[in-house]
């Protein structure tokens, strides 16, 4: 009958034979093995993740041409391409419509990916030019504290523009040039460097009745948004007379006014024309015919004495001959 070896006893004998030094060496080898196992395991996971990320592509919008700064982007300037997800920057546009009709805040080169940091979200963020309507131009006119609604008009309000021309003696004519005009801004600096003597003189003029010039230190400019032809009309009218701004209410009942002209006669008294008195025709009676008298006989001119030699002397219409001895 076969005898089964005692495995527990042989394993115990084997463990008893292992010294302390051998136990330390085996522990060190096991630790190194586990460290290498964990390292290669994690490296494989990272490489798999990177390869998976490289395989994922996203759509981005790039520039087909060089786009200067402060230029409104059109769809013809852009195109859509696919790039790896890790290459696409943050805030990149994926559709052309997202970047179209926006002004650039920086120069964009051909092939650059468009992001929300390279364009303005609103055209008004481009500065003062962004506040001008596309079909208008900005034009400025001089105003005073009287003609400019005393400073109550602000940027974004709508005003009516009037012009007053003529002289007080000859008569004043007023006309409403334009209505419902966008006011872009008012410059209140004016002529600040004015001497005190000039200011006093101007203040004394303000007290006069009918003065519409205002003081020099109150001079300002109003900038309006008008189509080019209307801007030219306003510029010519400003040379003809005084420009007035009429501030419109927030919700006006009438958008436009048809009665646009007004004339005030002057103070000069017109003298009545002097009527010329036409003399009455006098009846002249024919005078009686006077008897025709015979012509008076012409006195005979005495004959000049005859000399052997002489010279002729002319006196007026008479001539005589003077003898010379």
Legacy VTK file of the C-alpha trace (Angstrom):
# vtk DataFile Version 3.0
C-alpha trace
ASCII
DATASET POLYDATA
POINTS 325 float
0.000 0.000 0.000
1.395 3.360 -1.037
2.186 5.954 1.570
1.118 9.616 0.900
3.889 11.989 1.835
3.052 14.501 4.462
2.912 17.789 2.474
2.444 19.936 5.508
5.526 18.548 7.097
7.694 18.999 3.992
6.442 22.619 3.512
7.228 23.309 7.126
10.661 21.924 6.705
11.155 24.081 3.582
10.122 27.228 5.386
12.357 26.415 8.272
15.292 26.120 5.937
14.747 29.697 4.539
16.835 32.185 6.354
15.914 35.768 7.241
18.170 37.149 4.537
16.396 35.085 1.900
13.030 36.391 3.143
14.202 39.998 2.706
15.493 39.347 -0.827
12.222 37.724 -1.880
10.225 40.660 -0.453
12.312 43.153 -2.394
11.932 41.193 -5.618
8.170 40.933 -5.117
7.868 44.670 -4.526
9.788 45.460 -7.696
7.639 43.100 -9.672
4.421 44.682 -8.420
5.728 48.173 -9.108
6.572 47.292 -12.695
3.198 45.670 -13.131
1.324 48.761 -11.954
3.487 51.098 -14.092
2.928 49.187 -17.327
-0.753 48.840 -16.569
-1.237 52.593 -16.152
0.889 53.415 -19.191
-1.287 51.220 -21.309
-4.421 52.997 -20.105
-2.988 56.442 -20.914
-1.857 55.405 -24.364
-5.269 53.943 -25.075
-6.946 57.180 -23.969
-4.622 59.288 -26.126
-5.206 57.162 -29.171
-8.937 57.313 -28.590
-8.780 61.116 -28.271
-6.805 61.420 -31.481
-9.409 59.494 -33.319
-12.204 61.972 -32.244
-12.431 65.015 -34.565
-14.522 68.173 -34.254
-15.581 70.889 -36.700
-14.037 74.363 -36.397
-14.300 77.566 -38.421
-11.095 78.903 -39.988
-10.300 81.988 -42.084
-10.006 81.500 -45.837
-8.085 84.800 -46.155
-6.358 87.445 -44.075
-8.961 89.512 -42.209
-7.821 92.939 -40.930
-8.762 94.322 -37.549
-12.178 96.012 -37.133
-13.574 94.297 -40.220
-17.077 92.857 -40.359
-16.739 89.148 -41.183
-18.746 87.698 -44.052
-19.463 84.068 -44.846
-17.196 84.235 -47.921
-14.186 84.804 -45.633
-14.694 81.575 -43.641
-14.791 77.812 -44.073
-15.331 74.759 -41.863
-12.716 72.010 -41.368
-12.276 69.032 -39.025
-9.440 68.859 -36.532
-8.625 66.528 -33.606
-10.485 67.396 -30.456
-7.297 68.110 -28.531
-6.199 70.665 -31.149
-9.398 72.755 -31.121
-8.979 75.785 -28.795
-11.549 76.790 -26.235
-14.350 78.983 -27.600
-13.864 77.891 -31.229
-16.830 78.356 -33.565
-18.221 75.228 -35.188
-20.574 76.942 -37.680
-19.942 79.813 -40.097
-23.167 81.536 -39.067
-21.840 81.908 -35.513
-18.968 84.171 -36.641
-20.573 85.930 -39.615
-21.600 89.611 -39.369
-19.301 90.222 -36.421
-16.415 92.719 -36.375
-12.929 91.466 -35.598
-11.158 92.803 -32.537
-7.755 91.601 -33.795
-6.153 90.784 -37.125
-6.836 87.192 -38.236
-4.460 85.401 -40.588
-5.394 82.846 -43.192
-5.948 79.412 -41.635
-6.447 80.690 -38.085
-9.246 79.125 -36.049
-11.880 81.691 -35.105
-12.795 81.926 -31.439
-15.108 84.195 -29.470
-12.054 86.120 -28.226
-11.086 87.263 -31.734
-14.442 88.852 -32.624
-16.903 91.143 -30.889
-20.187 89.660 -29.782
-21.986 92.913 -30.648
-21.045 95.475 -33.299
-21.481 98.255 -30.733
-18.481 96.875 -28.863
-16.267 97.988 -31.773
-16.274 101.568 -30.465
-17.998 104.739 -31.631
-18.184 103.564 -35.244
-20.200 100.584 -34.071
-22.993 102.908 -32.927
-23.462 104.421 -36.412
-26.276 102.757 -38.389
-25.040 101.007 -41.545
-26.854 103.413 -43.899
-25.800 106.620 -42.108
-22.812 108.862 -41.501
-21.841 110.783 -38.378
-21.935 114.571 -38.802
-21.430 117.261 -36.147
-22.942 120.731 -35.841
-22.221 123.544 -33.408
-24.779 124.176 -30.668
-25.051 126.262 -27.522
-26.852 125.768 -24.252
-29.928 127.292 -25.896
-29.896 125.604 -29.292
-28.909 122.228 -27.817
-31.875 121.729 -25.424
-29.792 122.989 -22.510
-27.869 119.709 -22.221
-30.885 117.457 -21.698
-30.312 115.596 -24.960
-28.155 112.495 -24.524
-26.628 109.902 -26.804
-29.297 107.550 -28.090
-32.103 110.131 -28.061
-33.958 111.249 -31.173
-34.262 114.913 -32.135
-35.804 117.142 -34.798
-33.472 119.592 -36.548
-34.565 123.161 -37.276
-32.771 126.093 -38.916
-33.536 129.793 -38.356
-32.149 132.267 -40.877
-32.526 135.943 -41.656
-32.257 139.156 -39.653
-34.583 140.670 -37.096
-34.983 143.837 -39.157
-35.687 142.095 -42.447
-37.613 139.105 -41.080
-36.825 135.612 -39.733
-37.559 132.357 -41.484
-37.695 129.001 -39.710
-37.693 125.567 -41.312
-37.835 122.006 -39.986
-35.037 120.327 -41.920
-35.228 116.764 -40.578
-37.259 114.774 -38.093
-36.641 111.716 -35.926
-32.828 111.856 -36.185
-30.607 109.667 -33.979
-28.305 111.642 -31.682
-24.967 109.831 -31.350
-23.415 112.118 -28.758
-22.813 115.655 -27.500
-19.399 117.116 -26.799
-19.729 119.521 -23.880
-16.096 120.683 -23.758
-16.434 123.522 -26.256
-14.046 126.450 -26.016
-12.730 126.109 -22.490
-9.702 128.373 -22.915
-11.606 131.656 -22.953
-10.425 134.738 -21.093
-12.541 136.005 -18.243
-13.046 139.334 -20.006
-14.514 137.606 -23.006
-16.824 135.571 -20.756
-18.105 138.712 -19.083
-18.780 140.292 -22.428
-20.629 137.249 -23.603
-22.643 137.114 -20.381
-23.739 140.689 -20.929
-24.805 139.801 -24.444
-26.907 136.929 -23.139
-29.051 139.399 -21.256
-30.126 141.027 -24.481
-33.492 139.994 -25.773
-33.477 137.587 -28.705
-29.831 136.479 -28.287
-29.389 132.907 -29.517
-25.606 132.626 -29.625
-24.960 131.604 -26.022
-21.621 131.952 -24.267
-18.334 130.692 -25.644
-17.721 128.407 -22.712
-21.133 126.836 -23.361
-20.344 126.047 -26.989
-20.550 122.358 -27.866
-21.067 120.050 -30.808
-23.884 117.600 -31.468
-23.073 114.501 -33.523
-25.988 113.085 -35.500
-26.496 109.964 -37.630
-27.778 110.920 -41.085
-27.671 109.530 -44.626
-24.955 111.158 -46.682
-27.320 113.380 -48.687
-29.080 114.566 -45.507
-25.705 115.209 -43.856
-24.750 117.465 -46.763
-28.058 119.322 -46.445
-27.437 119.893 -42.741
-23.897 121.160 -43.361
-25.134 123.733 -45.876
-28.001 124.827 -43.598
-25.573 125.368 -40.705
-23.768 127.969 -42.835
-27.041 129.668 -43.725
-28.524 130.092 -40.252
-28.654 128.830 -36.678
-29.281 125.126 -36.035
-31.720 124.162 -33.286
-32.270 120.702 -31.808
-35.786 119.798 -30.659
-35.742 116.803 -28.313
-38.445 114.241 -29.087
-40.384 112.478 -26.306
-39.929 108.812 -25.507
-43.206 107.853 -27.183
-44.299 110.706 -29.492
-47.872 110.868 -30.705
-46.793 112.153 -34.121
-43.761 110.821 -35.942
-43.595 113.526 -38.604
-45.030 117.046 -38.882
-46.248 118.371 -42.214
-46.202 122.073 -41.331
-42.464 122.693 -41.619
-42.072 126.403 -42.518
-42.672 129.611 -40.567
-41.930 133.247 -41.410
-41.934 136.252 -39.081
-41.920 139.741 -40.643
-39.144 142.095 -39.679
-39.289 145.201 -37.509
-38.248 147.547 -40.318
-41.203 149.725 -41.347
-41.668 149.817 -45.047
-42.152 153.295 -46.433
-45.166 153.778 -48.657
-44.117 154.388 -52.225
-44.453 158.037 -53.242
-47.141 158.280 -55.875
-46.158 160.414 -58.799
-48.807 163.010 -59.658
-49.396 163.025 -63.343
-50.081 166.557 -64.541
-53.405 166.942 -66.204
-53.144 167.548 -69.899
-53.580 171.216 -70.808
-55.567 172.146 -73.837
-53.522 174.447 -75.982
-55.281 176.674 -78.349
-53.707 177.365 -81.687
-52.184 180.808 -81.732
-53.251 183.259 -84.364
-51.046 183.288 -87.345
-48.723 186.271 -87.192
-48.224 188.248 -90.394
-45.154 187.128 -92.161
-42.743 190.030 -92.307
-40.232 190.392 -95.055
-36.687 189.442 -94.071
-34.557 192.329 -92.935
-31.994 193.357 -95.455
-28.531 192.178 -94.626
-26.227 195.153 -94.205
-23.559 195.190 -96.806
-20.068 194.605 -95.489
-17.866 197.551 -96.311
-15.326 196.726 -98.878
-11.848 196.383 -97.513
-9.467 198.963 -98.842
-7.257 197.699 -101.490
-3.605 197.613 -100.690
-0.814 196.614 -102.772
0.180 193.913 -100.324
-1.411 192.755 -97.112
-2.430 189.869 -94.880
-5.838 188.420 -94.138
-6.949 188.623 -90.449
-9.741 186.329 -89.255
-11.784 187.377 -86.209
-14.480 184.837 -85.358
-16.563 184.477 -88.432
-15.331 187.748 -89.960
-12.186 188.141 -91.947
-10.475 191.284 -93.092
-7.369 192.102 -95.024
-4.798 194.419 -93.548
-2.535 196.219 -95.877
1.153 196.197 -95.332
3.242 199.016 -96.621
LINES 1 326
325 0 1 2 3 4 5 6 7 8 9 10 11 12 13 14 15 16 17 18 19 20 21 22 23 24 25 26 27 28 29 30 31 32 33 34 35 36 37 38 39 40 41 42 43 44 45 46 47 48 49 50 51 52 53 54 55 56 57 58 59 60 61 62 63 64 65 66 67 68 69 70 71 72 73 74 75 76 77 78 79 80 81 82 83 84 85 86 87 88 89 90 91 92 93 94 95 96 97 98 99 100 101 102 103 104 105 106 107 108 109 110 111 112 113 114 115 116 117 118 119 120 121 122 123 124 125 126 127 128 129 130 131 132 133 134 135 136 137 138 139 140 141 142 143 144 145 146 147 148 149 150 151 152 153 154 155 156 157 158 159 160 161 162 163 164 165 166 167 168 169 170 171 172 173 174 175 176 177 178 179 180 181 182 183 184 185 186 187 188 189 190 191 192 193 194 195 196 197 198 199 200 201 202 203 204 205 206 207 208 209 210 211 212 213 214 215 216 217 218 219 220 221 222 223 224 225 226 227 228 229 230 231 232 233 234 235 236 237 238 239 240 241 242 243 244 245 246 247 248 249 250 251 252 253 254 255 256 257 258 259 260 261 262 263 264 265 266 267 268 269 270 271 272 273 274 275 276 277 278 279 280 281 282 283 284 285 286 287 288 289 290 291 292 293 294 295 296 297 298 299 300 301 302 303 304 305 306 307 308 309 310 311 312 313 314 315 316 317 318 319 320 321 322 323 324
